[in-house]
Every structure is written in C-alpha cells, then in structure tokens.
C-alpha cells in the first residue's frame, strides 16, 4: 500500500511538469531510468509516453518488464490489458518481453509474464503455452517441456511440433523408448517427416550396430560350448537377422529422409549400413580382424 501511495504522490508531483516535456525527452528519460534499473521512475515515464502514443509496442514491453522486475503482478496485467485494448497483439508483446528480458539478463521475467497471462486470461492459454514451450525448449527444461507439450497435445493431439518437442524432452531425460514411441506417432501422421525419419534411422542404426558388436564379442568369447561346425552358422544367422531387421529399418528411414532432404550425413550412413555383412571376425596370428566397418 505504501508503494502505491508513494507512486501516486510521485505522479501527482511530476505529471504537471512532465506533461510539458517533449516526447523525445520523455523517451530518453524513460530509457535512462530503465538502464539504471530505476523501475518505478521508469514506469512513471511509460505512463506519460502511453498517454501520447498509446499503441507503441516497445513502451508496453518496457513497462511490463519494469513491473515484473518489481514483482507487481497487478501492474503487469494492467499494461497487458491496456495494450490489448489498443490492438497490440500478444505475439508482439510476448516477443518483445522475451528479447528485452534476455537483454537485461533476467530471462525469468519472460516466464513470469507468460505464466501470469496464462493464469489471469485463460482464454489465451494456448498462445501462452506456445511461448512457454519455446522458452523451456531453449532452456532444455525437459520436465516443463513435457508438461506444456501435454497440455497443448490435449487440445491438438496431432500437432507435429508439439509431439517433436515432447520427444526431444524425453530424450533429454534418457527415456529413449518413450521418445521412439512419440516419433513413431509423428510418422503415422506424416510418413515423410524428415526429422522423425532421421531419428528413427539413427535409433535403429545404433541398436543394430550394438547388437552386431555383441554377437561378435560372444563369438570371440567362445563360452557357448557349441560344436565348431555349429557355432559359425549360429552366429552368422544371428547377425543376418539383425541386418535384415534393425539395419534394414535404419536404411529405410534414412532413405526416406534422404529423398526429402538429402545431405552428406545421410549418404554416408546409407553407404556404411550397406557395407555391413554377417561375416564373423577372424583371428589371424593372434590378432582379431574386424569385419564391420563403423561410421564415426
């Protein structure tokens, strides 16, 4: 209450003089107050500026940020509502607050404003959530990414962008199988989606190579007690099964991605996977000679 009364008294004292101040002078003073983190003084100037130019987006952005730095939620919402009445889009306001909060090194202000608008104006939940998802993705905050993505997917379950964000978050958490399931759901919506095909190709290529290496290690270990005539056929058959399943899947996904947007990485992966065979490693003069060509 003291803060509000003090601000009112300050305004009552200054406004008569400020009303005669040229706009550019007032703008310069507002910028100086903002740069010096004199948030209350800056807000007084922003009110004056908005009286003269009520639709200037930058003024609303700075006023919202200044109010947020004072943790004054009511002031933040007052400027948000005022900007809406002047036809300023939330997209413009949110984008400006994002850039401004980064510039002053207080990115949490952006999140604070988004959450406040989401709470106070629930009809704008989807708009706020879109920006929150981008913010949490930038910060690599996997739990929050999943939380917001799920809220958005509850309304638009086939939105590929939201699904992709959720898959990325699951990967950050190490939940690879769950991420795989989300990528598969993307391909059910759009079988030609580039990113999903690359992900699936990488997943099956990695799994396939790991399985092939494991078979070679077991073969060289010789702990299976199988007759020599059976061992080679058994392990060769196992390797061929992996080549016909995981490796074949990886090649199919990479090929689909390459047709959509070819690049050197995909070409190299396809060549590398095509060179994999079911041949087993051999020992010559006590040295193990690998037969699998690995790509870096």
Helices and strands as residue ranges (DSSP letters): H 2-18, H 23-35, H 39-52, H 57-69, H 73-85, H 90-103, H 108-120, G 122-124, H 125-138, H 142-155, H 160-172, H 176-189, H 194-221, H 228-242, I 243-247, H 248-261, H 264-274, E 282-284, E 287-289
